[in-house]
Amino acid sequence: MRRETPAWALQLLGSVNPESPMFASLLLASSLFAAAPGADPELTSVAEVNPSRPTHLADSLFPERGRFAATFSSGVPYLALAEVAYGFSDRFALGVLGGVTPSTYGLGVRVRGVVGDWGRAKLVLGAPLLYYPATHSSSGEPWVLALPTLRLDLAAWSRVHFHLEAGAALATCTGSLAALFGAKDTDRDGKGFMGGVWSVVGGGVAWQAGEKTVLFLDALLVSRGLQVANTGWIGGPPFVLTVGAKYSL
């Protein structure tokens, strides 16, 4: 039986520029949700019979309530990235992460929360915030990167999930951030790291490989408007690729 497009999807589509990649991603996500069959009894009954067991088994983002999870991954731009996260509830988690790229390293936090859950599908708002030290590519200035995204997770089977994701990448130097709070910005000549705002859109897949292990693949395309960010993107290649594993502690 075909579902009607949910109200949250109609509201999101109405607030996004129809020419942006984010609009196309949200339109595809809402179409897949509407075309999906009714909820799988095996999945929905999990939450009803045993509330302590998560409905979404192949979940690469959320640790179980009251438990820690460690994530290890590699890809582009990160050669290695690690995170330890704690699940405050089934709907909210916070992690500390760090990684290395070919030219620098980054340290930060990642917060994520469920804003909608419909059994076989859930909508997650997440945002990593990373600090990078001064490098030649950033004109000798330390800088920060925020990557807020809205992610629609779809349970194809109990152990296999697909997701679609759209959001923005925002980068700026720490001096500019300090100036917002009244501090003096040392970059008077404007030749330092200027930062920028980019759109990101993509998707991925997660597979529960064992009782405590989830393997995942995520990919994001970076653009400005309808143009791929071949130049000016601080991350190097205009995409973010991550292959990794999450282990429940």
Buried (B, 14 or more C-beta within 10 A) or exposed (E): EEBEBBEBBEEBBEEBEEEBBBBBBBBBBBEBBEEBEEBBEEBBEBBEEEEEEBBBBBBBBBBBBEEBBBBEBEBBBBEBBBBBBBBEEBBBBBBEBBBBBEEBBBEBBBBBBBEBBBBBBBBBBBBBBBBBEBBEBBBEBBBBBBBBBBBBBBBEEBEBBBBBBBBBBBBBBBBBBEBEEEEEBEBEEEEBBBBBEBBBBBBBBBBBEEEEEBBBBBBBBBBBEEEBBEEEBBBBEBBBBBBBBBBBE
